[in-house]
């Protein structure tokens, strides 16, 4: 039993209600952030958060604390009870999750869990030594997180997970390149190799050439694919977005929506990703098919949205602070094709090569229209080969159009970190290949690469 | 607070004993509550109490930071020791010197008429439900409402003799309606999307927002948007309301003037800046109507305090004066100070906006519009995106009103506009006066790794810009 489940059981015992549920989320992490090849913001975090929800006479109340001692848990019980007694009766409350068999997943690595601050700093220095001709910017981080759920409905579930990520921007005044790696095993990332990849990309970005806005074909590297897909998925594959018609998939289940090369799932069980066994309501995680060979198949559900839809939760309740946004797929997986990067460029012929995106904004969720910038490795593709570098480009695309005409799909999957570690550490990553699209609309031109 | 201030002293002693040449310690007790309803039912009550101590140290010129959730002597000492160990492991390549501050003992307390935590959850939920009900009408498919209350007790101590006890209270809220017709789905919010507006004030701020009173209009406008034509594209004159002006100010002025970005500290994530130190007193940021201040003493501002998180006293600074860049937001390490803020006890302080405002011009909103033969009035931010140097931006708004012959006309939907920062601010040719100037607070300003969300406020009045690209 993890310490978090032990704390959850103590909180449950202290609870005052007809029914109760406790979620404990704990973090022990280090992040060595660097700029200009020097570690400038090293941060060590230790925290554990307990959320208690109680039902009293048909009213639901909740409260959260990070005081895990007996006094803190007694105070928590009182606050949750007071909140319930003050709340209006909630006939739509779906009840707490029933007990279910947890999937047997990987996702915990002793070596990663044992990394001390000195070793986290050593990994960062390994990255910093990986490219001497540029200033390096980014971080190395590793952490252990625990999620435990206990309830009067019989749930006793917990999971201990590890994660490690390396992110490197190699840059000077006139050039910049980007690379990153993530895994649940420290042996699965090579900070020096990530830095070398970023520097290699940066060297090719000097002297960007002008480009006229307009429609282009494009190769999107896995970093760009993951970010675009993630922003699209927030509404499109979200049960709440689906019910409230913000989802592109609303009214389109069973229809062909994308190129038949495109199959998307949310797969928290895949050992190549960041495996997860339970969600933040204690529901066992499961793989959910979202798009199969271009045909819309479904969205993900938590208990609230599932109850509204007359469905079962798929185990996609997110951490409590974000639950009002609905059920969110945080283990996106795009099935690979068979093309190398060179073949993707050949499939594009005349177009663009995009490494990474920046500051995306959802312009119209229902249509899946997203705007943003490219950065740190944008090139022209000519005659099927990468050519001259380009400045940062503003794009405004309908993601369904980007994915509707995919002349080639990459064969190599990359696990792309999709969290910036706001609030509670909740690692998330997308497992995706690079792809070629026939539709990528450039609507403006920004500054050149570099600092 | 004496107990937690003693913990800060304990942390400083442990840091110095572990080799720190400078240290600051923050002991924080916080409560953050959000009551949210959706579609006529209670959606969530998030009531989070969090406490802990965060210690930042300089050891042989290298920064280190560690935190502990235990508000105890052991937790404070342990955080200090771990911070020193991490700093030593990180090592330094540059010499770091901090701008000096005067030793002082400071206190701060938000003026509050009604303690927001004295209002029962049920009362808050009922207010949200009534506002939701008032938005509902045929065509509206989703209604939601939320109110938030926040209190933070923070004790700070630094090894150069600053001690501070600060007690901050915030309140905020907003309502949203989503309407659908013939496949067109549109959202409308009051007073703004993304959680509404917040202020450093008590429950009286929620009452002043009058969510219930404004709700029927919001529902009507959401439905009207589903029937409105798409905003036509082209170069034209735009008038921005205060809410959109604040978004524009935040993204294209607030972030570029952060000196840590200019020096590359955020290059891998939030980005850098098109500005350089040499631009000070030289760069024409915008037209002569553009004057911007950073004021950590602004009444009700979310970025108001007595001292920042490294002990620098609050002040009002001129950032842009009649269009010319005059100052940056900075830290003691970067040769200035007054803008270092951490979003919790578990994060390092970073250079953040405090209360960044576009000072008012003169005249009424009607006079702004009166001067437009053909243009668009853009109201309430809907989307935002800007490049890593903060030059090329694109914003979307919920409402767009046609302006013809100095009068507001038809409603359009899905409006966006785009531009390049200095060119855009250079096209500012009218700015409404103090009577139209409002302070708007938001709690979702992201920066840093691990990520931090700052609570910042901006004052602005509506403004007029010529020859702007609307649509794509």
Interface residues (C-beta under 8 A of the other chain):
Chain A: X29 X30 X31 X32 X33 X35 X36 X37 X38 X39 X40 X41 X42 X43 X44 X45 X46 X47 X48 X49 X60 X61 X62 X63 X64 X65 X66 X67 X79 X82 X83 X86 X87 X88 X90 X91 X92 X117 X118 X120 X121 X122 X124 X125 X135 X137 X138 X139 X141 X167 X168 X169 X171 X178 X244 X245 X246 X304 X320 X321 X323 X324 X358 X359 X360 X361 X362 X363 X364 X365 X366 X371 X372 X373 X375 X392 X394 X396 X420 X421 X422 X423 X425 X443 X444 X445 X446 X447 X451
Chain B: X36 X38 X41 X42 X43 X44 X45 X46 X47 X48 X49 X50 X51 X52 X62 X63 X64 X65 X66 X67 X68 X69 X82 X83 X85 X86 X87 X89 X90 X91 X92 X93 X94 X120 X121 X122 X123 X125 X126 X129 X141 X142 X144 X146 X178 X180 X183 X184 X185 X263 X264 X265 X266 X267 X268 X269 X271 X272 X274 X346 X347 X348 X350 X382 X383 X384 X385 X386 X387 X388 X389 X391 X392 X394 X396 X414 X416 X418 X446 X448 X449 X450 X451 X452 X453 X472
